[in-house]
């Protein structure tokens, strides 16, 4: 992989990134054909056993069907209770440690000097030949420099300026939804709202906005990385298209800058005008990696929380009654939604040295997975963690955004989007009734929905 990356770095000034990616794709396909093998794992779904029937060492929470079959809660509870720092030595993604209690997760997340974020945040590896680099999977000082370049897009002043546009687009989507007729909330509301926000953040052509969510889905669905349903061919095809369109966007803004035109506060403009990232396009694996990171970060957290909130209020209908009586609870409810849903289940680290944690010795070089989804349900830190309580005290004390230097930089934007969404929902609808069982994403990383059929009841004056 390092050899391929080195070739790309040297040839970027001559051959466009997307052409290089297509060339690597052809090389990888030819290689697979010659050796007559696939480097991708193949996951075939079977019903998972009751966790009580398993020996503790056989529990494998990296199984991509754990969330899809909605069996994750008893699995993680058993680990929290019996083996909070748990070693799985024979998963499809290689050996790894699971850290499942709130306090231990906080320790790992805050001690970047002991646990490296490099080279990737998923349990598995990247597709061969697509070893992209992202600042969330970098250690200081490089992480800090690249993060700072885009941090200002979510600065308070910029968020305030974006609020009106987010509200108008949320209103437009909600006004287009059918009343009294079942439809898929994921497709019609969550994905559409997220696509519009991503187009705003990137200053991406609005009429092509649906490509952004599709690209994000493919990027997060590699079988070898997360146990998803994607394929290597699809990953390369999407990577080439992302590289092509965002390179063009970058060059267009570069030309405007050279002509003396003032650039905006979108992510591409911020990267282009920062001294540490102004030449990012000449480092193609970093360029592509950070575009993909910002896409996935802006897509999955907000999109699945939009659906998760609707699902939660149906499972706990008294909380919906409470909300309608007191809409001022919306900001607190937003934090509770993000905790209860935990849209990204974990982050991975690698031990930089031998570390003792909860009586276990994690060896230098071992993979360590911080299961935010488990820490957010830890009874030792959170009272009644499986309940959805919109007026919960200290609702922002959750792990979904991470902690330490890698804490999600878009947390305030995500909270603002969800707050505005629910403010606009309450203006229009008296009820959002879930009328079918939810369908979940196949992944050990994205804890999300593929479908949630609902029926709206209009608010009466």
C-alpha positions as CSV (number, residue, x, y, z in Angstrom):
1,X,0.0,0.0,0.0
2,X,2.8,2.4,0.9
3,X,4.4,1.7,-2.6
4,X,1.1,2.5,-4.3
5,X,0.6,5.7,-2.3
6,X,4.2,6.8,-3.1
7,X,3.5,6.4,-6.8
8,X,0.3,8.5,-6.5
9,X,2.0,11.3,-4.6
10,X,4.7,11.6,-7.3
11,X,2.3,11.5,-10.3
12,X,-0.4,13.7,-9.0
13,X,0.9,16.8,-10.9
14,X,0.7,14.9,-14.2
15,X,-2.2,12.5,-13.9
16,X,-5.5,13.6,-12.3
17,X,-6.4,11.8,-9.1
18,X,-9.5,10.1,-10.5
19,X,-7.5,8.7,-13.4
20,X,-4.9,7.3,-11.0
21,X,-7.7,5.7,-8.9
22,X,-9.1,4.0,-12.0
23,X,-5.7,2.7,-12.9
24,X,-5.2,1.3,-9.4
25,X,-8.6,-0.3,-9.7
26,X,-7.7,-2.0,-12.9
27,X,-4.4,-3.2,-11.3
28,X,-6.3,-4.7,-8.3
29,X,-8.8,-6.4,-10.5
30,X,-6.1,-7.9,-12.6
31,X,-4.2,-9.1,-9.6
32,X,-7.3,-10.7,-8.1
33,X,-8.0,-12.5,-11.5
34,X,-4.4,-13.8,-11.7
35,X,-4.3,-15.2,-8.1
36,X,-8.0,-16.2,-8.4
37,X,-8.9,-14.9,-4.9
38,X,-10.8,-12.1,-3.2
39,X,-9.3,-10.1,-0.4
40,X,-12.7,-9.1,0.8
41,X,-14.5,-11.1,3.5
42,X,-17.8,-12.6,2.7
43,X,-20.5,-12.2,5.4
44,X,-23.6,-14.4,5.2
45,X,-26.3,-13.6,7.6
46,X,-27.5,-16.2,10.1
47,X,-29.5,-15.7,13.3
48,X,-27.1,-14.8,16.1
49,X,-27.3,-16.9,19.3
50,X,-28.5,-15.7,22.7
51,X,-25.4,-14.3,24.3
52,X,-26.1,-16.3,27.5
53,X,-25.2,-19.5,25.5
54,X,-21.7,-18.3,24.6
55,X,-18.5,-18.6,26.5
56,X,-17.1,-15.1,27.3
57,X,-14.1,-15.6,25.0
58,X,-16.4,-16.4,22.0
59,X,-18.4,-13.1,22.2
60,X,-17.6,-11.2,19.0
61,X,-19.3,-7.7,19.0
62,X,-17.6,-7.0,15.6
63,X,-20.2,-9.2,13.9
64,X,-21.9,-6.9,11.3
65,X,-25.3,-8.5,12.0
66,X,-25.4,-7.6,15.7
67,X,-27.0,-4.2,15.0
68,X,-28.9,-5.4,12.0
69,X,-30.6,-8.0,14.1
70,X,-31.0,-5.5,17.0
71,X,-29.4,-7.9,19.5
72,X,-26.6,-5.6,20.5
73,X,-27.9,-4.6,24.0
74,X,-27.6,-8.0,25.8
75,X,-24.2,-8.6,24.1
76,X,-22.7,-5.4,25.4
77,X,-24.3,-5.7,28.8
78,X,-22.7,-9.0,29.4
79,X,-19.3,-7.6,28.4
80,X,-19.8,-4.6,30.7
81,X,-20.8,-6.8,33.6
82,X,-18.4,-9.7,33.2
83,X,-15.4,-8.6,31.1
84,X,-15.4,-4.8,30.4
85,X,-12.0,-5.0,28.7
86,X,-12.5,-8.0,26.5
87,X,-10.1,-9.7,24.0
88,X,-11.5,-11.3,20.9
89,X,-8.6,-13.1,19.1
90,X,-10.3,-14.6,16.1
91,X,-12.8,-12.2,14.5
92,X,-13.1,-11.7,10.8
93,X,-11.3,-8.4,11.3
94,X,-8.4,-9.8,13.3
95,X,-7.8,-9.7,17.1
96,X,-9.0,-6.7,19.0
97,X,-9.8,-5.4,22.5
98,X,-13.3,-4.2,23.3
99,X,-13.6,-1.4,25.9
100,X,-17.3,-1.3,26.9
101,X,-17.6,0.8,30.2
102,X,-18.0,4.5,30.1
103,X,-15.1,5.3,32.4
104,X,-12.6,3.1,30.5
105,X,-13.7,4.5,27.2
106,X,-13.1,8.0,28.5
107,X,-9.6,7.0,29.6
108,X,-8.7,5.6,26.2
109,X,-10.2,8.5,24.3
110,X,-8.5,11.2,26.4
111,X,-5.0,9.6,26.4
112,X,-3.9,10.0,22.8
113,X,-0.3,9.7,23.9
114,X,-1.0,6.1,24.9
115,X,-3.5,5.1,22.1
116,X,-2.9,6.1,18.4
117,X,-5.8,6.9,16.1
118,X,-3.6,5.9,13.1
119,X,-4.1,4.5,10.5
120,X,-7.9,4.0,10.5
121,X,-10.9,4.3,12.9
122,X,-12.7,1.2,11.9
123,X,-12.1,-2.3,13.2
124,X,-11.0,-3.7,9.9
125,X,-8.5,-2.3,7.3
126,X,-9.1,-0.3,4.1
127,X,-9.5,-1.8,0.7
128,X,-6.2,-2.6,-0.8
129,X,-5.0,0.3,-2.9
130,X,-7.3,2.8,-1.3
131,X,-5.3,3.7,1.8
132,X,-6.8,7.1,2.3
133,X,-5.6,9.4,5.1
134,X,-8.0,11.4,7.3
135,X,-7.3,13.8,10.1
136,X,-9.6,11.9,12.5
137,X,-7.1,9.0,12.0
138,X,-4.0,11.1,12.6
139,X,-2.1,11.9,15.7
140,X,-0.7,15.3,16.7
141,X,0.7,17.4,15.4
142,X,-0.6,16.6,11.9
143,X,-4.1,16.0,13.2
144,X,-4.3,19.4,14.9
145,X,-3.1,21.3,11.8
146,X,-5.7,19.7,9.5
147,X,-8.5,19.9,11.9
148,X,-7.9,23.6,12.6
149,X,-8.2,24.3,8.8
150,X,-11.9,23.3,8.7
151,X,-12.9,24.0,12.3
152,X,-14.1,27.5,11.5
153,X,-16.9,26.2,9.3
154,X,-18.7,25.2,12.6
155,X,-17.7,28.3,14.5
156,X,-20.6,30.0,16.4
157,X,-20.7,32.9,14.0
158,X,-20.9,30.7,11.0
159,X,-23.5,28.4,12.6
160,X,-25.7,31.4,13.3
161,X,-25.5,32.5,9.7
162,X,-26.4,28.9,8.5
163,X,-29.4,28.6,10.8
164,X,-31.9,30.4,8.6
165,X,-30.9,28.3,5.6
166,X,-31.1,25.1,7.6
167,X,-34.6,26.1,8.8
168,X,-35.9,27.0,5.4
169,X,-34.7,23.7,3.9
170,X,-36.1,21.7,6.8
171,X,-39.5,23.4,6.4
172,X,-39.5,22.7,2.6
173,X,-38.8,19.0,3.2
174,X,-41.4,18.6,5.9
175,X,-44.1,20.5,3.9
176,X,-43.6,18.0,1.1
177,X,-44.3,15.0,3.2
178,X,-47.7,13.2,2.8
179,X,-50.3,13.3,5.6
180,X,-52.1,10.2,6.6
181,X,-50.2,8.0,4.1
182,X,-47.4,5.6,5.1
183,X,-44.0,6.5,3.7
184,X,-40.3,5.8,4.5
185,X,-39.0,8.5,6.9
186,X,-35.4,7.5,6.1
187,X,-35.7,8.2,2.4
188,X,-38.1,11.1,2.4
189,X,-36.9,13.1,5.4
190,X,-33.6,12.0,6.9
191,X,-31.7,11.4,3.7
192,X,-33.1,14.5,1.9
193,X,-32.4,16.8,4.8
194,X,-28.9,15.5,5.2
195,X,-28.2,15.8,1.5
196,X,-29.2,19.5,1.5
197,X,-27.0,20.2,4.5
198,X,-24.0,18.5,3.0
199,X,-24.4,20.5,-0.2
200,X,-24.4,23.7,1.9
201,X,-21.3,22.7,3.8
202,X,-19.3,21.8,0.7
203,X,-20.9,24.4,-1.6
204,X,-21.6,21.4,-3.8
205,X,-24.0,21.7,-6.8
206,X,-27.4,21.5,-5.3
207,X,-28.9,19.5,-8.1
208,X,-26.3,16.7,-7.5
209,X,-26.8,16.7,-3.7
210,X,-28.1,13.1,-3.5
211,X,-24.7,11.8,-4.7
212,X,-23.2,13.0,-1.4
213,X,-25.2,10.6,0.7
214,X,-24.6,7.7,-1.7
215,X,-20.9,8.3,-1.7
216,X,-20.9,8.5,2.1
217,X,-22.8,5.2,2.4
218,X,-20.4,3.4,0.1
219,X,-17.4,4.8,1.9
220,X,-18.7,3.4,5.2
221,X,-19.8,0.0,3.9
222,X,-16.6,-1.7,3.0
223,X,-16.9,-5.4,4.1
224,X,-13.3,-5.5,5.2
225,X,-13.5,-2.3,7.2
226,X,-17.0,-2.5,8.8
227,X,-18.7,-5.7,7.6
228,X,-20.9,-3.7,5.3
229,X,-22.6,-4.6,2.0
230,X,-20.3,-2.8,-0.4
231,X,-17.7,-4.2,-2.8
232,X,-14.2,-3.3,-3.8
233,X,-15.3,-2.4,-7.3
234,X,-18.0,0.0,-6.0
235,X,-15.5,1.5,-3.5
236,X,-13.0,2.3,-6.3
237,X,-15.7,3.6,-8.7
238,X,-17.1,6.0,-6.0
239,X,-13.6,7.1,-4.9
240,X,-12.8,8.0,-8.5
241,X,-16.0,10.0,-8.9
242,X,-15.5,11.8,-5.5
243,X,-12.0,12.7,-6.5
244,X,-13.1,13.9,-9.9
245,X,-15.9,16.1,-8.8
246,X,-14.2,17.5,-5.7
247,X,-11.0,18.2,-7.6
248,X,-13.0,20.2,-10.1
249,X,-14.7,22.1,-7.2
250,X,-11.3,22.8,-5.7
251,X,-9.8,24.0,-9.0
252,X,-12.8,26.3,-9.6
253,X,-12.3,27.9,-6.2
254,X,-8.6,28.0,-6.7
255,X,-9.2,30.1,-9.9
256,X,-11.5,32.4,-8.1
257,X,-8.9,32.9,-5.3
258,X,-6.2,33.7,-7.9
259,X,-8.6,36.2,-9.5
260,X,-8.9,38.0,-6.2
261,X,-12.5,36.9,-5.5
262,X,-13.5,36.4,-1.9
263,X,-14.2,32.8,-1.0
264,X,-16.9,31.7,1.4
265,X,-16.9,29.6,4.6
266,X,-17.6,26.2,3.0
267,X,-15.2,23.4,3.7
268,X,-13.4,23.4,0.4
269,X,-12.7,27.2,0.6
270,X,-11.5,26.8,4.2
271,X,-9.1,24.0,3.2
272,X,-7.8,26.0,0.2
273,X,-7.1,29.2,2.2
274,X,-5.4,27.6,5.2
275,X,-1.6,27.6,5.1
276,X,-1.5,23.9,6.3
277,X,-3.9,22.5,3.8
278,X,-3.7,24.9,0.8
279,X,-1.8,22.2,-1.2
280,X,-3.9,19.3,0.0
281,X,-4.9,18.4,-3.5
282,X,-1.3,17.6,-4.2
283,X,-1.5,14.9,-1.5
284,X,-4.3,12.9,-3.1
285,X,-4.7,10.2,-0.4
286,X,-5.1,13.0,2.2
287,X,-7.3,15.0,-0.1
288,X,-9.6,12.1,-0.8
289,X,-9.5,10.9,2.8
290,X,-10.6,14.2,4.3
291,X,-13.3,14.7,1.8
292,X,-14.7,11.3,2.6
293,X,-14.3,11.9,6.4
294,X,-16.3,15.1,6.2
295,X,-18.9,13.4,4.1
296,X,-19.4,10.5,6.5
297,X,-19.2,12.8,9.5
298,X,-21.8,15.1,8.1
299,X,-24.1,12.2,6.9
300,X,-24.3,9.4,9.4
301,X,-24.5,11.2,12.7
302,X,-27.2,13.6,11.8
303,X,-29.2,11.3,9.4
304,X,-29.5,8.4,11.8
305,X,-30.2,10.6,14.7
306,X,-33.1,12.2,12.7
307,X,-34.6,8.7,12.3
308,X,-33.6,7.5,15.8
309,X,-35.5,10.4,17.4
310,X,-38.7,9.4,15.6
311,X,-38.2,5.8,16.6
312,X,-37.5,6.6,20.2
313,X,-40.6,8.8,20.7
314,X,-42.7,5.9,19.3
315,X,-41.1,3.4,21.8
316,X,-41.6,5.9,24.6
317,X,-44.9,7.7,23.7
318,X,-45.2,9.4,27.1
319,X,-42.1,11.4,26.2
320,X,-43.8,12.6,23.0
321,X,-46.7,13.9,25.1
322,X,-44.2,15.6,27.4
323,X,-42.5,17.2,24.4
324,X,-45.7,18.6,22.9
325,X,-46.6,20.1,26.3
326,X,-43.2,21.6,26.7
327,X,-41.3,22.3,23.4
328,X,-38.6,24.1,25.3
329,X,-37.3,20.6,26.1
330,X,-36.1,20.2,22.5
331,X,-32.5,21.1,23.0
332,X,-32.2,18.6,25.9
333,X,-34.0,16.0,23.9
334,X,-31.6,16.4,21.0
335,X,-28.7,15.3,23.3
336,X,-30.8,12.4,24.6
337,X,-31.5,11.3,21.0
338,X,-27.8,11.4,20.2
339,X,-27.0,9.3,23.3
340,X,-29.8,6.9,22.8
341,X,-29.1,6.3,19.1
342,X,-25.3,6.5,19.2
343,X,-25.1,6.7,15.3
344,X,-21.5,5.7,15.1
345,X,-20.9,2.7,17.4
346,X,-17.2,3.0,18.1
347,X,-13.8,4.4,17.3
348,X,-10.6,2.3,17.0
349,X,-7.2,3.0,18.5
350,X,-3.8,1.2,18.6
351,X,-1.8,0.9,21.8
352,X,1.5,2.8,21.5
353,X,2.9,0.9,24.5
354,X,1.8,-1.7,27.0
355,X,-1.2,-0.3,29.0
356,X,-3.0,-1.7,32.1
357,X,-6.8,-1.2,31.9
358,X,-9.3,-2.7,34.3
359,X,-7.0,-5.4,35.2
360,X,-6.0,-6.4,31.6
361,X,-2.7,-5.8,29.9
362,X,-3.1,-4.3,26.4
363,X,0.1,-4.9,24.5
364,X,1.8,-2.4,22.3
365,X,0.4,-2.6,18.8
366,X,-2.9,-4.2,19.9
367,X,-6.2,-2.8,18.4
368,X,-8.5,-1.2,20.9
369,X,-12.1,-0.5,20.1
370,X,-14.0,2.1,22.2
371,X,-17.6,1.0,22.0
372,X,-19.5,4.3,22.5
373,X,-22.7,2.5,21.9
374,X,-22.0,0.4,25.1
375,X,-20.7,3.3,27.2
376,X,-23.8,5.2,26.5
377,X,-25.8,2.4,28.1
378,X,-23.5,1.9,31.1
379,X,-25.6,1.7,34.2
380,X,-22.6,2.8,36.3
381,X,-22.6,6.3,34.8
382,X,-26.1,6.8,33.3
383,X,-29.3,6.2,35.3
384,X,-31.9,4.1,33.5
385,X,-29.7,4.1,30.3
386,X,-32.1,2.1,28.2
387,X,-34.9,4.5,28.8
388,X,-35.4,7.5,26.5
389,X,-36.0,10.5,28.8
390,X,-36.2,13.9,27.1
391,X,-35.7,15.9,30.3
392,X,-32.8,13.8,31.5
393,X,-30.4,15.6,33.7
394,X,-26.9,16.0,32.2
395,X,-28.1,14.7,28.9
396,X,-25.0,16.0,27.1
397,X,-22.9,13.7,29.2
398,X,-22.8,11.1,26.5
399,X,-20.0,9.5,24.4
400,X,-21.4,9.8,20.9
401,X,-19.1,12.7,19.9
402,X,-16.0,11.2,21.6
403,X,-13.7,13.1,23.9
404,X,-10.2,14.5,23.8
405,X,-8.5,15.9,20.7
406,X,-10.6,13.8,18.4
407,X,-14.0,14.9,19.7
408,X,-16.3,15.5,16.8
409,X,-15.9,19.0,15.5
410,X,-19.4,19.1,14.0
411,X,-21.2,18.3,17.3
412,X,-22.8,21.8,17.6
413,X,-23.9,21.7,13.9
414,X,-25.5,18.3,14.4
415,X,-27.3,19.5,17.5
416,X,-28.5,22.6,15.7
417,X,-29.8,20.6,12.8
418,X,-31.8,18.3,15.1
419,X,-33.1,21.1,17.2
420,X,-34.4,23.0,14.1
421,X,-35.9,19.8,12.7
422,X,-37.9,19.1,15.9
423,X,-39.0,22.8,16.2
424,X,-40.4,22.6,12.7
425,X,-41.9,19.2,13.2
426,X,-43.9,20.4,16.2
427,X,-45.3,23.3,14.2
428,X,-46.8,20.9,11.6
429,X,-47.5,17.5,13.1
430,X,-49.5,16.2,16.0
431,X,-48.0,12.7,15.7
432,X,-45.4,10.7,13.7
433,X,-46.6,7.1,14.0
434,X,-44.2,4.3,13.2
435,X,-46.3,1.7,11.3
436,X,-43.7,-1.0,10.5
437,X,-40.6,-2.5,12.1
438,X,-37.5,-0.6,11.5
439,X,-34.8,-2.0,9.2
440,X,-31.2,-1.5,10.2
441,X,-27.9,-1.1,8.4
442,X,-25.5,-4.0,8.1
443,X,-22.4,-2.7,9.7
444,X,-20.4,-2.9,12.9
445,X,-19.6,0.8,12.7
446,X,-22.7,2.7,11.5
447,X,-25.6,2.2,13.8
448,X,-28.3,3.3,11.5
449,X,-31.6,2.7,9.7
450,X,-32.3,1.7,6.1
451,X,-36.1,2.0,6.5
452,X,-38.7,3.4,9.0
453,X,-42.2,3.5,7.7
454,X,-44.3,6.2,9.4
455,X,-47.6,8.0,9.1
456,X,-48.1,11.7,9.9
457,X,-51.0,13.3,11.6
458,X,-51.3,17.1,10.8
459,X,-51.5,19.5,13.7
460,X,-54.9,21.0,14.1
461,X,-55.4,24.6,15.0
